[in-house]
């Protein structure tokens, strides 16, 4: 079958999707905005053909690229990017080229709109924060009168935590409307909770065939708005209550043959509407792998390849990879060039050389939301995770 990958070169580890599909017998075609001579050898080797499309944000250009592949190779069976930025265009391409193996243009809203997502969390019986779509200050103020400060405002459709704000008083609320752009925004009651995720891959019947979980001690909105250091980690085992809630959510969304990254709050204190301390409520859903190099963290934690598992689901609708019983924590810490840190890069590499998974620079397109220089290590326990965080991120 013919499988088109959108932007197969980004991030740089995503060539492993091409490799896994090729190993399962697909003809793998790529459309990207990097010139061919700038592609890594791994990307080139695992694609049958690559179409350079410098104007990918123009849907007409993407359509021409797909039309070329369709003319040359026949019916296109799959198109996927596994990247939040392209999900809308992925869906439009499937609809326009009658590719029925994925989300269609008419369905994509439930995976992009934060207000729409709440319907499916509620269908799964997962508590959700009270919310209101807002156009102006009076509507927002009326909502605050019901839930009280603080509140959280973010785009109804957005990537990461861009243009997301915690609002603690009326002055801040007024200031938000002075800078607000024309996008549709959503206002929610603020939830005091730790952010956790349920990550994995679903088959064609919305069954979870593989799953993992992460904890995010630093909210991404703080990383973006305050330029804080990024830090999060993969847990070796998914807590049973989180897995139960996650599986129910995947069924409610009817997720079929794709990656998912569901975000939840674990409450830090009792909440009148959401539940008792320690219980789980919804944050938002992302129907693609977690950002950055999180798939590499999952692989290190579980001793397997989520790229291969995904490709097995694409080809056979099941996982055919061995998943060892031995499991690890895997932690990421990212530093910013603007700060001065206690330890040097060389000291970090020397200390963690035996457990290092990756040490590299985030590309400019995502470094605002994740940091500049990052380190990923595989560790045995939570104490080591905290020691790693303190060692890498301690400032002078």
FIDOKOL-611595 format. One line per 4 residues: number of its first residue (from 1); for each residue x, y, z of C-alpha. Coordinates in Angstrom, 1 decimal. Example, Ala and Ser with C-alpha at 12.3 -4.5 7.8 and 13.67 -1.06 7.14 Angstrom:
// residues 2
1) 12.3 -4.5 7.8 ~ 13.7 -1.1 7.1
//
This chain:
// residues 396
1) 0.0 0.0 0.0 ~ 1.0 3.6 -0.5 ~ 1.6 5.6 2.6 ~ 2.3 9.4 2.4
5) 4.1 10.9 5.4 ~ 3.7 14.7 5.8 ~ 6.9 16.4 7.0 ~ 8.8 13.0 7.5
9) 12.0 14.9 8.4 ~ 10.6 16.7 11.5 ~ 11.5 16.2 14.2 ~ 14.6 14.5 13.2
13) 13.9 11.2 14.8 ~ 10.6 10.8 12.9 ~ 12.5 9.0 10.1 ~ 11.9 6.0 12.3
17) 8.2 6.1 11.2 ~ 9.3 5.8 7.6 ~ 11.6 2.9 8.4 ~ 9.0 1.0 10.3
21) 6.4 1.4 7.6 ~ 9.0 0.3 4.9 ~ 9.8 -2.8 7.0 ~ 6.1 -3.6 7.0
25) 5.9 -3.5 3.2 ~ 4.5 0.0 2.6 ~ 5.6 2.2 -0.3 ~ 6.5 5.2 1.8
29) 6.3 8.7 0.2 ~ 7.2 11.9 1.8 ~ 6.1 15.6 1.4 ~ 8.2 18.1 3.3
33) 9.4 21.7 3.2 ~ 13.1 20.9 3.6 ~ 15.2 20.7 0.3 ~ 16.2 17.1 -0.6
37) 19.9 17.8 0.0 ~ 19.2 18.8 3.6 ~ 17.4 15.5 4.5 ~ 19.3 13.0 6.6
41) 20.5 9.8 5.1 ~ 17.9 7.9 7.3 ~ 15.0 9.9 5.7 ~ 16.3 9.4 2.2
45) 16.9 5.7 2.7 ~ 13.5 4.9 4.0 ~ 11.4 6.9 1.5 ~ 10.6 5.7 -2.0
49) 10.2 9.3 -3.1 ~ 10.3 12.7 -1.5 ~ 8.4 15.8 -2.8 ~ 9.9 19.1 -1.9
53) 7.0 21.5 -1.1 ~ 8.4 24.8 0.3 ~ 4.9 26.3 0.6 ~ 3.3 23.6 2.7
57) 1.1 26.0 4.6 ~ -0.6 26.7 1.3 ~ -3.1 23.8 1.0 ~ -3.1 24.2 -2.8
61) 0.6 23.3 -2.8 ~ 0.1 20.2 -0.6 ~ -2.8 19.2 -2.9 ~ -0.5 19.3 -5.9
65) 2.0 17.2 -4.2 ~ -0.6 14.6 -3.3 ~ -2.0 14.7 -6.8 ~ 1.5 14.0 -8.2
69) 2.0 10.9 -6.0 ~ -1.5 9.7 -6.8 ~ -0.8 10.0 -10.5 ~ 2.6 8.3 -10.3
73) 1.9 5.5 -7.7 ~ -1.9 5.0 -7.9 ~ -4.4 5.1 -5.0 ~ -3.0 6.6 -1.8
77) -4.0 4.4 1.1 ~ -2.8 6.4 4.0 ~ -1.7 10.0 4.8 ~ -0.4 11.0 8.2
81) 2.0 13.5 9.8 ~ 1.9 12.5 13.5 ~ 2.3 16.3 14.1 ~ -0.2 18.6 15.6
85) 0.6 21.5 13.2 ~ -0.5 19.4 10.2 ~ -3.5 17.5 11.5 ~ -6.1 19.8 9.9
89) -4.4 19.5 6.5 ~ -4.0 15.7 6.9 ~ -7.7 15.4 7.3 ~ -8.4 17.7 4.3
93) -6.1 15.6 2.1 ~ -7.8 12.4 3.2 ~ -11.3 13.8 2.3 ~ -10.2 15.3 -1.0
97) -8.4 12.2 -2.1 ~ -11.0 9.7 -0.8 ~ -8.5 8.2 1.7 ~ -10.8 6.5 4.3
101) -8.1 5.3 6.7 ~ -8.0 8.2 9.0 ~ -9.8 11.3 10.4 ~ -11.8 13.2 7.8
105) -12.2 16.9 7.4 ~ -15.7 16.8 8.9 ~ -14.4 15.0 12.0 ~ -11.3 16.9 12.9
109) -12.9 19.5 15.0 ~ -13.4 17.1 17.9 ~ -9.6 16.6 17.9 ~ -8.7 20.3 17.6
113) -11.3 22.3 19.5 ~ -10.8 22.3 23.3 ~ -14.5 23.1 23.9 ~ -15.5 20.2 21.6
117) -13.2 17.8 23.4 ~ -15.1 18.2 26.6 ~ -18.1 16.4 25.1 ~ -16.1 13.2 24.6
121) -14.4 13.4 28.0 ~ -17.8 13.7 29.5 ~ -19.1 10.8 27.4 ~ -16.2 8.8 29.0
125) -17.5 10.0 32.4 ~ -14.3 12.0 33.1 ~ -14.9 15.3 35.0 ~ -14.1 18.5 33.0
129) -13.5 22.1 34.1 ~ -16.4 24.5 33.6 ~ -15.7 26.7 30.6 ~ -17.1 29.3 28.3
133) -16.2 30.4 24.7 ~ -15.5 34.1 24.9 ~ -15.7 37.0 22.5 ~ -15.5 40.0 24.8
137) -14.8 41.2 28.4 ~ -18.5 41.2 29.6 ~ -18.9 37.5 28.8 ~ -15.6 36.6 30.5
141) -16.5 38.7 33.5 ~ -19.9 37.0 33.8 ~ -18.1 33.6 33.7 ~ -15.7 34.6 36.4
145) -18.6 35.7 38.6 ~ -19.7 32.1 38.6 ~ -16.4 30.2 39.1 ~ -14.2 32.9 40.7
149) -10.5 33.7 40.2 ~ -8.1 32.4 39.1 ~ -9.2 31.3 35.6 ~ -7.3 30.1 32.6
153) -7.7 31.5 29.0 ~ -6.3 29.8 25.9 ~ -7.1 29.5 22.2 ~ -9.9 27.1 21.5
157) -7.7 25.7 18.7 ~ -4.0 26.0 19.4 ~ -0.7 24.2 19.5 ~ 1.1 23.9 22.8
161) 0.6 26.7 25.3 ~ 0.9 29.6 22.9 ~ -1.3 32.5 23.9 ~ -2.4 30.8 27.1
165) -2.7 32.7 30.3 ~ -3.5 32.2 34.0 ~ -5.7 35.2 35.0 ~ -5.8 36.1 38.7
169) -7.8 39.3 38.9 ~ -9.9 41.7 36.9 ~ -7.0 43.9 35.8 ~ -5.3 41.0 34.2
173) -8.6 40.0 32.5 ~ -8.9 43.5 31.1 ~ -5.3 43.5 29.9 ~ -5.9 40.2 28.1
177) -8.7 41.7 26.0 ~ -6.4 44.6 25.1 ~ -3.9 42.1 23.5 ~ -6.4 39.5 22.3
181) -6.2 38.6 18.6 ~ -9.1 37.5 16.4 ~ -8.9 33.8 17.4 ~ -11.6 32.1 19.3
185) -10.7 31.8 23.0 ~ -12.0 29.6 25.8 ~ -12.0 30.5 29.5 ~ -12.0 27.8 32.1
189) -12.0 27.6 35.9 ~ -8.4 27.1 37.1 ~ -7.6 23.6 38.3 ~ -5.0 23.0 41.1
193) -3.6 19.7 39.9 ~ -0.5 17.9 38.6 ~ -0.5 17.4 34.9 ~ -0.2 13.7 33.8
197) -0.6 12.1 30.4 ~ -1.9 8.9 28.9 ~ 0.1 8.2 25.8 ~ -0.2 5.3 23.3
201) -1.6 3.8 20.2 ~ -5.1 2.6 19.4 ~ -6.2 0.0 16.9 ~ -9.1 0.2 14.5
205) -11.6 -0.8 17.3 ~ -10.4 2.0 19.6 ~ -8.6 -0.6 21.8 ~ -5.3 0.6 23.3
209) -2.6 -1.8 22.1 ~ 0.2 0.1 23.9 ~ 0.4 2.8 26.5 ~ 2.7 4.9 28.6
213) 2.4 7.9 30.9 ~ 4.3 11.1 31.8 ~ 4.3 13.6 34.6 ~ 4.8 17.3 33.9
217) 5.8 19.1 37.1 ~ 6.3 22.4 35.1 ~ 3.1 23.4 33.2 ~ 3.8 24.1 29.5
221) 2.1 27.5 29.8 ~ 4.8 28.5 32.4 ~ 7.6 27.2 30.1 ~ 6.2 29.3 27.2
225) 5.1 32.5 29.0 ~ 7.8 32.7 31.7 ~ 10.5 31.0 29.7 ~ 11.0 28.5 32.5
229) 13.2 25.4 32.2 ~ 11.3 22.4 30.8 ~ 11.3 19.2 32.8 ~ 9.1 16.1 32.6
233) 9.5 12.3 32.8 ~ 8.1 9.0 31.7 ~ 6.9 6.6 34.4 ~ 7.7 2.9 34.2
237) 4.1 1.9 34.9 ~ 0.8 3.5 34.1 ~ -1.3 3.9 37.3 ~ -4.4 1.7 37.1
241) -6.8 4.6 37.7 ~ -5.2 6.7 34.9 ~ -5.2 3.7 32.5 ~ -8.9 3.1 33.1
245) -9.8 6.7 32.5 ~ -7.5 6.9 29.5 ~ -8.9 3.7 27.8 ~ -12.5 5.0 28.4
249) -11.6 8.3 26.8 ~ -10.1 6.6 23.7 ~ -13.3 4.7 23.3 ~ -15.4 7.8 23.7
253) -13.4 9.7 21.0 ~ -13.5 6.5 18.8 ~ -9.8 6.9 18.1 ~ -8.8 4.5 15.3
257) -5.3 3.4 14.3 ~ -3.4 6.4 15.6 ~ -1.2 7.7 18.3 ~ -2.8 9.7 21.1
261) -1.5 12.0 23.9 ~ -4.3 12.6 26.4 ~ -3.7 15.2 29.2 ~ -5.3 15.0 32.6
265) -5.0 16.7 36.0 ~ -4.5 14.7 39.2 ~ -6.1 17.0 41.8 ~ -3.9 18.5 44.5
269) -6.9 19.2 46.7 ~ -10.6 18.4 46.9 ~ -12.7 20.3 44.3 ~ -16.4 20.8 44.7
273) -17.3 20.0 41.1 ~ -14.4 17.8 39.9 ~ -13.7 15.3 42.7 ~ -11.5 14.5 45.7
277) -7.7 15.1 46.1 ~ -5.8 12.6 44.0 ~ -8.6 11.9 41.5 ~ -8.4 12.6 37.8
281) -10.1 15.1 35.6 ~ -9.7 16.1 32.0 ~ -7.3 18.7 30.5 ~ -7.2 18.2 26.8
285) -6.7 15.6 24.0 ~ -4.1 15.4 21.3 ~ -4.4 12.8 18.6 ~ -0.7 12.5 17.8
289) 2.5 11.5 19.7 ~ 3.6 13.7 22.6 ~ 5.8 16.6 21.4 ~ 9.5 16.9 21.0
293) 11.4 13.6 21.4 ~ 9.0 12.0 23.8 ~ 8.7 8.9 21.6 ~ 12.4 8.3 22.3
297) 11.7 8.6 26.0 ~ 8.9 6.0 25.7 ~ 11.2 3.6 23.9 ~ 13.9 4.0 26.5
301) 11.5 3.5 29.3 ~ 9.8 0.4 27.9 ~ 12.7 -1.2 25.9 ~ 10.7 -1.3 22.7
305) 9.9 0.8 19.7 ~ 6.6 2.8 19.6 ~ 7.4 3.6 15.9 ~ 7.3 -0.1 15.1
309) 4.2 -0.7 17.2 ~ 2.5 2.1 15.3 ~ 3.6 0.7 12.0 ~ 2.3 -2.8 13.0
313) -1.1 -1.3 13.8 ~ -1.1 0.5 10.4 ~ -0.3 -2.8 8.6 ~ -1.8 -5.5 10.8
317) -4.1 -3.8 13.2 ~ -2.1 -5.3 16.2 ~ 1.2 -5.0 18.0 ~ 3.8 -7.5 17.0
321) 6.7 -6.1 19.0 ~ 8.1 -7.6 22.2 ~ 7.6 -5.4 25.2 ~ 10.0 -6.4 28.0
325) 9.0 -6.6 31.6 ~ 11.9 -4.5 32.7 ~ 10.9 -0.8 32.8 ~ 12.6 2.5 33.6
329) 11.9 6.1 34.4 ~ 13.0 8.4 31.5 ~ 13.5 12.1 32.2 ~ 14.0 15.2 30.1
333) 15.5 18.5 31.3 ~ 15.9 21.4 29.0 ~ 18.0 24.6 29.6 ~ 17.7 28.0 28.1
337) 20.6 29.9 26.6 ~ 19.6 33.1 28.4 ~ 20.4 31.6 31.8 ~ 23.7 30.7 33.5
341) 23.8 27.2 35.0 ~ 25.9 25.7 37.8 ~ 27.0 22.7 35.8 ~ 28.6 22.7 32.4
345) 27.4 20.6 29.4 ~ 30.6 18.5 29.8 ~ 29.9 17.9 33.5 ~ 26.4 16.7 32.7
349) 27.6 14.3 29.9 ~ 30.3 12.9 32.2 ~ 27.9 12.3 35.0 ~ 25.1 10.7 32.9
353) 27.1 9.1 30.1 ~ 26.0 5.6 31.1 ~ 22.3 6.5 31.1 ~ 22.1 9.1 28.4
357) 19.4 8.6 25.7 ~ 19.8 12.0 23.9 ~ 21.6 15.3 24.4 ~ 20.9 17.9 21.7
361) 19.4 21.2 20.8 ~ 15.7 21.7 20.2 ~ 15.1 23.2 16.7 ~ 14.0 26.9 16.7
365) 10.4 26.1 15.7 ~ 9.8 24.5 19.1 ~ 12.4 25.9 21.4 ~ 10.1 28.6 22.9
369) 7.9 25.8 24.2 ~ 10.6 23.4 25.2 ~ 13.9 25.1 25.7 ~ 17.3 25.2 23.9
373) 19.7 22.5 25.1 ~ 18.1 19.3 26.4 ~ 19.1 16.1 28.0 ~ 17.2 12.8 28.2
377) 18.3 10.0 30.5 ~ 17.1 6.6 31.5 ~ 16.9 6.1 35.3 ~ 15.8 3.5 37.8
381) 13.8 5.4 40.4 ~ 12.1 8.7 41.2 ~ 14.8 9.8 43.5 ~ 17.3 9.7 40.6
385) 14.8 11.6 38.5 ~ 14.8 14.5 41.0 ~ 18.6 14.4 41.4 ~ 18.9 14.6 37.6
389) 16.6 17.6 37.5 ~ 18.5 19.4 40.2 ~ 21.9 18.7 38.7 ~ 21.0 19.8 35.2
393) 18.8 22.9 36.0 ~ 20.6 24.4 39.0 ~ 21.5 28.0 38.3 ~ 24.4 30.1 39.5
//
